[in-house]
Amino acid sequence: MKKYSININFLTLLTSLIMLNACSDFLDTNPTSDLPADEVKSLKDAGKIVNGFYYNMKWYDYYGTPLMVLGETRGDDLRPLREGVGYAAIYNFEFTPSNYSYSSIWSKAYNTIMNANILLDNWESIEATSDEEEALKNDYKGQALTVRAFCHFDMAKLYGYPYLKDNGSSLGAVKADKVFSPGEQAERSSVAETYNFVIEDLNAALPLLSKERTHGNFDYWGAKGLLARVYLYKGDYDNAFKQADELLTDPNNPYSLIPHDEYVDSWGEPDSPETMLELLTTISSHIDNNGGVDSWYYVMWHGAGFASGNLVPTDAWLAIMDEDPDDVRHGLIESRSTEGVDYRWLSKFRGNNGDSDFKINNPMIIRLSEIYLIAAEAALRKSSPDQSKADNYLHAIRERANPAAAKITATPELVLKEKRKELIGEGHRYYDLGRLGLSVNRDTPDSKLPANSDYKVVDPWNRSGDQYQVILPMSQSERLTNPAAKQNPGYPD
């Protein structure tokens, strides 16, 4: 795992990269703090660990770049501008165990998981001398459980097939429910076992978490929204609807949709009313060590300033946006001429302070608009469909986009279309296609790159796995340090 140079003042306040003396080699952790794992005694110590979860997660080798890239450029809504730029190798599914350039996702996720396990192992010994401190102590435990679940869910999405392809029988994550001993090997669980573990952790976390609105950390509402997402991906639509509907109808829910006339400007401001979890990035706590240049926001930006500008929306995505010229989200699309060709690009991620520095963006993890769309889809797919609820939840997002929009009868296809419009660039599209067994179809007029012909139409979910590169390989370094973790079928072992 790479070593990073971190501002010492920020390290003092926020680091949680604890001395992982008990971690196994396969986790590839590299401690940078002088706080030993067995000396987590105070709420201050626990707070450092908790804040460090989110520092780890926002970094350019986790949510700062690869998680978003892998969720978007493998789909059909964003594409590289030309051959060889804009994550073209990922667009073309060119993954091998030896050249896969994002293998650090695995070590970063498990580093975060191990820090969560250290906090959980030491939780009983943390001193709390008042009801207020006891509540904070419980909240820290709830956050540790939620983050552990979140990272395991990511590993299942990236390295395992979608749950509904084979009822979760494919290889998933290494289940890490403890601090591993030095040299300890661990086999991969199935996707189904991983999902069960994730759901168990989230259900255990909910009663512990604060219901106060929290900026940059998981609170009760963010964890409940995550649980709704997990159930949706599992195809358990009854429980997905239950979690999403309860969240949306609870009068104590502190989150709300951004009004229509504030929507576009909100993307230049952190901590919007509907963002249930965003990972905080500032000048003093950046997303990388290169001023944001290593983040994917640099590659997406085409506007004023020094920018890469190598990713653009596909013609297919622009076509569904153009169905309603009055949709407020057109305000997040701008035009630019590059090398004599006019392009329309996504200006959604314009920086936390407008376009003063487009590279300083908070990765958006859970927004309330996603929960509306989860509720709408699950209402239609659950064992006793609720058309009225589906219509209402879909209309809430359509009406926010255009107050003159007519209320329509919701269908699963219309909900997914609305999700494409609302959540583009936030890392969802590829996984939506996969979980539902839908093809990634790039056979459109905008396919200007000589893309790998095998992956212009991707349909591995309903076939025998001849397109095995639709899930990631375990890297060679991962396999060397933990041989017990089997390689995914199709890739050389």
C-alpha positions as CSV (number, residue, x, y, z in Angstrom):
1,M,0.0,0.0,0.0
2,K,1.2,3.5,-0.9
3,K,2.5,5.8,1.8
4,Y,1.0,9.2,1.8
5,S,2.3,12.5,3.0
6,I,-0.4,14.1,5.2
7,N,-0.5,17.5,6.8
8,I,0.5,16.9,10.4
9,N,-2.2,19.1,11.8
10,F,-4.9,17.2,9.9
11,L,-3.3,13.9,10.9
12,T,-3.5,14.9,14.6
13,L,-7.2,15.7,14.2
14,L,-8.5,13.1,11.9
15,T,-6.3,10.1,11.2
16,S,-7.4,6.7,12.2
17,L,-4.7,4.6,10.6
18,I,-4.1,2.8,13.8
19,M,-1.1,0.6,14.6
20,L,-2.5,-2.6,13.1
21,N,-0.1,-5.0,14.9
22,A,-2.6,-7.7,14.6
23,C,-3.4,-7.4,10.9
24,S,-2.6,-10.1,8.4
25,D,-0.3,-9.4,5.4
26,F,-3.1,-9.9,2.9
27,L,-4.7,-6.7,4.1
28,D,-1.6,-4.7,3.1
29,T,-2.1,-2.1,5.8
30,N,0.6,0.4,6.5
31,P,0.1,2.2,9.8
32,T,1.0,5.8,10.1
33,S,-0.3,6.7,13.6
34,D,1.5,6.3,16.9
35,L,-1.6,5.1,18.7
36,P,-1.3,1.3,19.4
37,A,-4.4,-0.8,18.7
38,D,-4.7,-1.9,22.4
39,E,-4.7,1.7,23.7
40,V,-8.0,2.8,22.4
41,K,-9.4,3.9,25.7
42,S,-11.1,7.3,25.4
43,L,-13.8,8.8,23.3
44,K,-11.2,11.1,21.8
45,D,-9.2,8.0,20.6
46,A,-12.4,6.5,19.2
47,G,-13.3,9.8,17.4
48,K,-9.9,9.8,15.6
49,I,-10.5,6.3,14.4
50,V,-14.1,7.1,13.2
51,N,-13.0,10.3,11.4
52,G,-10.3,8.3,9.7
53,F,-12.8,5.9,8.2
54,Y,-14.0,8.7,5.9
55,Y,-10.5,10.0,5.2
56,N,-9.6,6.6,3.9
57,M,-12.8,6.3,1.8
58,K,-12.5,9.6,0.1
59,W,-8.9,9.1,-1.1
60,Y,-8.1,8.9,-4.8
61,D,-7.6,5.2,-4.7
62,Y,-11.1,4.5,-3.3
63,Y,-14.0,6.8,-3.8
64,G,-11.9,9.7,-5.1
65,T,-11.5,7.9,-8.4
66,P,-11.9,4.1,-9.0
67,L,-15.3,3.4,-7.4
68,M,-16.9,6.2,-9.4
69,V,-15.0,5.3,-12.6
70,L,-15.9,1.6,-12.4
71,G,-19.6,2.4,-11.7
72,E,-19.8,4.9,-14.6
73,T,-17.4,4.2,-17.5
74,R,-18.3,0.5,-17.7
75,G,-21.8,1.6,-18.4
76,D,-23.6,3.5,-21.2
77,D,-23.9,7.1,-19.9
78,L,-20.3,8.4,-19.9
79,R,-17.5,7.6,-22.4
80,P,-13.9,8.7,-23.0
81,L,-13.5,11.5,-25.5
82,R,-11.1,9.6,-27.6
83,E,-8.9,6.5,-27.7
84,G,-6.3,6.2,-24.9
85,V,-7.8,8.9,-22.6
86,G,-10.5,9.1,-19.9
87,Y,-10.0,5.7,-18.4
88,A,-10.3,4.0,-21.9
89,A,-8.9,0.8,-20.5
90,I,-11.8,0.5,-18.0
91,Y,-14.3,1.5,-20.7
92,N,-12.9,-1.4,-22.7
93,F,-12.9,-3.8,-19.8
94,E,-9.2,-4.4,-20.1
95,F,-8.5,-6.0,-16.8
96,T,-5.9,-8.7,-15.9
97,P,-4.4,-9.7,-12.6
98,S,-1.1,-8.2,-13.6
99,N,-2.0,-4.9,-15.1
100,Y,-5.2,-4.0,-13.2
101,S,-4.3,-0.5,-12.0
102,Y,-6.8,-0.1,-9.2
103,S,-5.8,-3.1,-7.1
104,S,-5.3,-0.7,-4.2
105,I,-9.1,-0.5,-3.8
106,W,-8.9,-3.9,-2.1
107,S,-6.2,-2.9,0.4
108,K,-7.8,0.5,1.1
109,A,-11.2,-1.1,1.8
110,Y,-9.7,-3.7,4.1
111,N,-7.5,-1.1,5.9
112,T,-10.7,0.7,6.6
113,I,-12.5,-2.5,7.7
114,M,-9.6,-3.4,10.1
115,N,-9.7,0.1,11.7
116,A,-13.5,-0.5,12.2
117,N,-12.7,-3.9,13.8
118,I,-10.1,-2.4,16.1
119,L,-12.7,0.1,17.4
120,L,-15.3,-2.7,17.8
121,D,-12.7,-4.9,19.7
122,N,-11.9,-2.0,22.1
123,W,-15.4,-0.6,22.4
124,E,-16.2,-2.1,25.8
125,S,-13.0,-0.5,27.3
126,I,-13.8,3.0,26.1
127,E,-14.8,5.2,29.0
128,A,-18.1,7.1,29.1
129,T,-19.1,9.0,32.2
130,S,-22.4,10.5,31.2
131,D,-25.5,9.7,29.2
132,E,-24.2,12.1,26.5
133,E,-20.9,10.3,26.3
134,E,-22.6,6.9,26.3
135,A,-24.7,8.0,23.4
136,L,-21.6,9.2,21.5
137,K,-19.9,5.9,22.3
138,N,-22.9,4.0,20.9
139,D,-22.8,6.2,17.8
140,Y,-19.1,5.4,17.2
141,K,-19.9,1.7,17.4
142,G,-22.8,2.2,15.0
143,Q,-20.5,4.0,12.5
144,A,-17.9,1.3,12.7
145,L,-20.5,-1.4,11.9
146,T,-21.9,0.7,9.1
147,V,-18.5,1.4,7.5
148,R,-17.5,-2.2,7.8
149,A,-20.8,-3.2,6.0
150,F,-20.3,-0.5,3.4
151,C,-16.8,-1.7,2.5
152,H,-17.8,-5.3,2.3
153,F,-20.7,-4.4,0.0
154,D,-18.2,-2.6,-2.3
155,M,-16.0,-5.6,-2.5
156,A,-19.0,-7.8,-3.3
157,K,-20.1,-5.4,-6.1
158,L,-16.6,-5.1,-7.6
159,Y,-15.3,-8.7,-7.3
160,G,-18.5,-10.7,-7.4
161,Y,-21.3,-11.2,-9.9
162,P,-24.6,-9.5,-9.2
163,Y,-26.7,-11.3,-6.6
164,L,-29.6,-12.2,-8.9
165,K,-27.4,-13.7,-11.6
166,D,-26.9,-16.9,-9.5
167,N,-28.6,-16.2,-6.2
168,G,-25.4,-15.0,-4.7
169,S,-23.4,-18.2,-5.3
170,S,-20.4,-16.6,-6.9
171,L,-17.3,-15.6,-5.0
172,G,-17.7,-12.3,-3.0
173,A,-15.6,-10.6,-0.3
174,V,-13.3,-11.9,2.3
175,K,-15.5,-11.7,5.4
176,A,-13.5,-9.7,7.9
177,D,-15.4,-9.7,11.2
178,K,-12.3,-9.5,13.4
179,V,-8.8,-8.3,13.6
180,F,-6.7,-10.9,11.8
181,S,-3.6,-12.4,13.3
182,P,-0.2,-12.0,11.5
183,G,0.0,-14.2,8.4
184,E,-3.6,-15.4,8.8
185,Q,-5.1,-16.5,5.5
186,A,-8.8,-16.0,4.7
187,E,-11.0,-17.5,2.0
188,R,-13.6,-15.5,0.1
189,S,-17.2,-15.8,1.1
190,S,-19.9,-16.1,-1.5
191,V,-21.8,-13.0,-2.6
192,A,-24.8,-14.3,-0.6
193,E,-22.8,-14.7,2.6
194,T,-21.3,-11.3,2.1
195,Y,-24.7,-9.7,1.7
196,N,-26.0,-11.5,4.8
197,F,-23.0,-10.2,6.8
198,V,-23.6,-6.6,5.5
199,I,-27.3,-6.7,6.4
200,E,-26.6,-8.1,9.8
201,D,-24.1,-5.3,10.5
202,L,-26.4,-2.6,9.3
203,N,-29.3,-3.9,11.3
204,A,-27.1,-3.9,14.4
205,A,-25.9,-0.4,13.7
206,L,-29.2,1.3,13.3
207,P,-30.3,1.4,17.0
208,L,-26.9,2.8,17.9
209,L,-26.6,5.6,15.4
210,S,-27.4,9.2,16.0
211,K,-30.6,10.6,14.4
212,E,-29.0,14.1,14.3
213,R,-28.1,15.2,10.8
214,T,-24.4,14.6,10.4
215,H,-22.1,16.2,7.8
216,G,-19.5,13.8,6.4
217,N,-20.3,10.8,8.6
218,F,-22.8,8.0,8.6
219,D,-25.8,8.8,10.7
220,Y,-29.0,6.7,11.3
221,W,-30.6,8.0,8.1
222,G,-27.5,7.3,5.9
223,A,-27.2,3.8,7.2
224,K,-30.9,3.1,6.6
225,G,-30.6,4.4,3.1
226,L,-27.6,2.1,2.6
227,L,-29.6,-0.8,3.9
228,A,-32.4,0.0,1.4
229,R,-29.7,0.0,-1.4
230,V,-28.3,-3.3,-0.3
231,Y,-31.8,-5.0,-0.3
232,L,-32.5,-3.5,-3.7
233,Y,-29.2,-5.0,-5.1
234,K,-30.1,-8.3,-3.5
235,G,-33.5,-8.3,-5.1
236,D,-35.3,-8.3,-1.8
237,Y,-37.8,-5.6,-2.9
238,D,-40.1,-6.0,0.1
239,N,-37.3,-5.0,2.5
240,A,-35.9,-2.4,0.1
241,F,-39.3,-0.7,0.0
242,K,-39.7,-1.0,3.8
243,Q,-36.4,0.7,4.6
244,A,-36.8,3.5,1.9
245,D,-40.5,4.2,2.7
246,E,-39.9,4.3,6.4
247,L,-37.0,6.8,5.9
248,L,-39.1,9.0,3.6
249,T,-42.2,9.1,5.7
250,D,-40.5,9.5,9.1
251,P,-41.4,13.1,10.3
252,N,-38.0,13.2,12.2
253,N,-36.0,12.7,9.0
254,P,-33.8,15.9,8.8
255,Y,-33.1,15.5,5.0
256,S,-35.1,17.1,2.2
257,L,-35.0,17.5,-1.5
258,I,-33.3,20.6,-2.8
259,P,-35.9,23.0,-4.3
260,H,-36.0,23.2,-8.1
261,D,-34.6,26.8,-8.3
262,E,-31.6,25.9,-6.0
263,Y,-30.7,22.6,-7.6
264,V,-28.0,23.6,-10.1
265,D,-26.2,26.0,-7.7
266,S,-26.3,23.3,-5.0
267,W,-23.7,21.3,-6.9
268,G,-21.2,24.1,-6.1
269,E,-21.9,23.9,-2.4
270,P,-21.1,21.2,0.1
271,D,-23.6,19.8,2.7
272,S,-26.8,20.2,0.7
273,P,-30.1,19.4,2.5
274,E,-30.5,16.1,0.6
275,T,-27.0,14.7,0.8
276,M,-27.1,11.9,3.4
277,L,-23.4,11.1,3.1
278,E,-20.6,12.9,1.2
279,L,-16.9,12.5,1.9
280,L,-15.4,15.8,2.9
281,T,-12.7,17.3,0.7
282,T,-11.1,20.7,1.4
283,I,-7.9,22.5,0.6
284,S,-6.3,21.2,3.8
285,S,-7.8,17.7,3.5
286,H,-7.7,16.9,-0.1
287,I,-8.7,13.9,-2.2
288,D,-5.0,13.1,-3.2
289,N,-1.6,14.6,-2.9
290,N,-1.7,16.3,-6.2
291,G,-4.3,19.0,-5.7
292,G,-7.1,16.9,-7.1
293,V,-5.4,16.1,-10.4
294,D,-5.4,12.4,-9.5
295,S,-9.2,12.4,-8.9
296,W,-11.7,11.7,-11.6
297,Y,-13.2,15.1,-11.2
298,Y,-10.2,16.5,-13.0
299,V,-10.8,14.1,-15.9
300,M,-14.5,15.1,-16.1
301,W,-14.0,18.9,-16.1
302,H,-14.0,20.7,-19.5
303,G,-14.6,24.3,-18.3
304,A,-12.3,27.2,-17.5
305,G,-9.0,26.4,-15.8
306,F,-6.4,23.7,-16.2
307,A,-8.5,20.6,-16.8
308,S,-8.2,17.2,-18.5
309,G,-11.7,17.1,-20.0
310,N,-11.5,13.5,-21.3
311,L,-15.0,12.2,-20.3
312,V,-18.2,13.2,-21.9
313,P,-21.9,12.0,-21.7
314,T,-22.9,9.6,-24.4
315,D,-25.4,10.6,-27.1
316,A,-27.8,8.1,-25.6
317,W,-27.8,9.8,-22.2
318,L,-28.1,13.3,-23.8
319,A,-31.1,12.0,-25.8
320,I,-33.0,11.1,-22.8
321,M,-32.2,14.5,-21.2
322,D,-33.4,16.2,-24.3
323,E,-36.8,14.6,-24.0
324,D,-37.6,17.5,-21.6
325,P,-35.9,20.8,-22.5
326,D,-37.2,22.4,-19.3
327,D,-35.6,19.8,-17.0
328,V,-33.5,21.8,-14.5
329,R,-30.7,19.3,-14.9
330,H,-29.9,20.8,-18.3
331,G,-28.1,23.4,-16.2
332,L,-25.5,20.7,-15.4
333,I,-24.7,20.3,-19.1
334,E,-22.4,22.7,-21.0
335,S,-20.9,22.8,-24.5
336,R,-17.4,23.1,-25.6
337,S,-15.5,22.9,-28.9
338,T,-12.5,20.6,-28.8
339,E,-10.3,20.1,-31.9
340,G,-13.1,21.4,-34.1
341,V,-15.7,19.1,-32.6
342,D,-18.6,20.4,-30.4
343,Y,-19.1,18.3,-27.3
344,R,-21.7,18.6,-24.5
345,W,-20.1,17.7,-21.2
346,L,-21.2,17.1,-17.6
347,S,-20.5,20.2,-15.4
348,K,-22.2,18.6,-12.4
349,F,-19.1,18.4,-10.3
350,R,-18.0,22.0,-10.3
351,G,-16.1,22.2,-7.0
352,N,-17.2,22.9,-3.5
353,N,-16.9,26.6,-4.0
354,G,-18.4,27.0,-7.5
355,D,-15.9,26.7,-10.3
356,S,-13.1,28.4,-8.3
357,D,-11.4,25.0,-8.0
358,F,-13.3,22.3,-9.9
359,K,-11.0,19.6,-8.4
360,I,-12.2,20.0,-4.8
361,N,-15.4,18.0,-4.8
362,N,-16.9,15.9,-2.1
363,P,-17.6,12.3,-3.4
364,M,-21.4,11.9,-3.2
365,I,-22.2,8.5,-1.6
366,I,-25.9,8.7,-0.7
367,R,-28.5,11.3,-1.6
368,L,-32.1,11.5,-0.7
369,S,-33.1,11.5,-4.4
370,E,-31.7,8.0,-4.7
371,I,-33.9,6.8,-1.8
372,Y,-37.0,8.2,-3.6
373,L,-36.0,6.2,-6.7
374,I,-35.3,3.0,-4.6
375,A,-38.7,3.3,-3.0
376,A,-40.4,3.8,-6.4
377,E,-38.7,0.8,-8.0
378,A,-39.1,-1.5,-5.0
379,A,-42.8,-0.5,-4.7
380,L,-43.3,-1.8,-8.2
381,R,-41.3,-5.0,-7.8
382,K,-42.2,-6.1,-4.3
383,S,-44.5,-9.1,-3.6
384,S,-47.6,-6.8,-3.2
385,P,-46.9,-3.9,-5.6
386,D,-48.0,-0.4,-4.6
387,Q,-48.6,1.6,-7.7
388,S,-49.7,4.7,-5.9
389,K,-46.5,4.9,-3.8
390,A,-44.4,4.3,-6.9
391,D,-46.2,7.0,-8.8
392,N,-45.7,9.5,-5.9
393,Y,-42.1,8.8,-5.3
394,L,-41.2,9.0,-9.0
395,H,-43.2,12.2,-9.4
396,A,-41.3,13.8,-6.5
397,I,-38.1,13.6,-8.5
398,R,-39.7,14.5,-11.9
399,E,-41.5,17.5,-10.4
400,R,-38.4,18.8,-8.7
401,A,-36.6,18.6,-12.1
402,N,-39.6,20.4,-13.8
403,P,-42.5,21.7,-11.7
404,A,-44.7,21.5,-14.8
405,A,-44.1,17.8,-15.3
406,A,-47.3,15.7,-15.4
407,K,-47.7,12.9,-13.0
408,I,-47.3,9.6,-14.8
409,T,-47.9,5.9,-14.1
410,A,-44.6,4.6,-12.9
411,T,-42.9,1.6,-14.5
412,P,-39.6,0.0,-13.6
413,E,-38.2,1.3,-16.9
414,L,-39.3,4.9,-16.2
415,V,-37.8,4.7,-12.7
416,L,-34.4,3.5,-14.2
417,K,-34.5,6.3,-16.8
418,E,-35.1,8.9,-14.1
419,K,-32.2,7.4,-12.1
420,R,-29.9,7.8,-15.1
421,K,-30.9,11.5,-15.3
422,E,-30.6,12.2,-11.6
423,L,-27.6,10.1,-10.5
424,I,-25.2,10.3,-13.5
425,G,-21.6,10.5,-12.4
426,E,-22.3,9.2,-8.9
427,G,-21.3,5.6,-9.6
428,H,-24.6,3.7,-10.0
429,R,-25.4,3.0,-13.6
430,Y,-23.2,-0.1,-14.2
431,Y,-24.4,-1.8,-11.1
432,D,-28.1,-1.0,-11.9
433,L,-27.6,-2.7,-15.3
434,G,-25.8,-5.7,-13.7
435,R,-28.3,-6.3,-10.8
436,L,-31.2,-6.4,-13.3
437,G,-29.4,-8.5,-15.9
438,L,-29.7,-5.7,-18.5
439,S,-27.2,-5.3,-21.4
440,V,-24.7,-2.5,-21.5
441,N,-25.4,-1.4,-25.1
442,R,-22.9,1.0,-26.6
443,D,-23.9,0.4,-30.2
444,T,-24.9,4.0,-30.7
445,P,-23.9,6.7,-33.1
446,D,-21.5,8.2,-30.5
447,S,-19.2,5.2,-30.5
448,K,-16.4,7.2,-32.1
449,L,-13.7,5.2,-30.4
450,P,-12.4,1.9,-31.7
451,A,-13.7,0.2,-28.6
452,N,-13.1,-3.4,-27.9
453,S,-15.8,-5.0,-30.0
454,D,-16.4,-7.7,-27.4
455,Y,-17.6,-5.1,-25.0
456,K,-19.7,-2.8,-27.2
457,V,-22.7,-4.9,-26.0
458,V,-22.1,-6.4,-22.6
459,D,-24.5,-9.1,-21.4
460,P,-22.6,-11.4,-19.1
461,W,-25.5,-11.7,-16.6
462,N,-27.6,-14.0,-18.8
463,R,-24.8,-16.0,-20.4
464,S,-22.2,-18.4,-19.3
465,G,-19.5,-15.9,-18.4
466,D,-17.7,-15.6,-21.7
467,Q,-17.3,-11.9,-20.8
468,Y,-15.7,-12.6,-17.5
469,Q,-13.9,-9.2,-17.3
470,V,-17.2,-7.6,-16.3
471,I,-16.1,-8.2,-12.7
472,L,-12.6,-7.5,-11.4
473,P,-9.8,-9.9,-11.0
474,M,-7.9,-10.4,-7.7
475,S,-4.6,-8.8,-8.4
476,Q,-1.4,-10.8,-8.4
477,S,-0.3,-9.0,-5.2
478,E,-3.5,-9.9,-3.5
479,R,-3.2,-13.5,-4.5
480,L,0.5,-13.7,-3.4
481,T,-0.3,-12.3,0.1
482,N,-3.5,-14.3,0.6
483,P,-3.5,-17.4,-1.6
484,A,-6.6,-18.7,0.2
485,A,-8.6,-16.0,-1.6
486,K,-9.5,-17.7,-4.9
487,Q,-9.2,-15.9,-8.3
488,N,-12.4,-15.1,-10.2
489,P,-13.2,-17.7,-13.0
490,G,-11.8,-16.7,-16.4
491,Y,-8.8,-14.9,-15.1
492,P,-5.4,-16.7,-14.9
493,D,-4.8,-17.9,-11.4
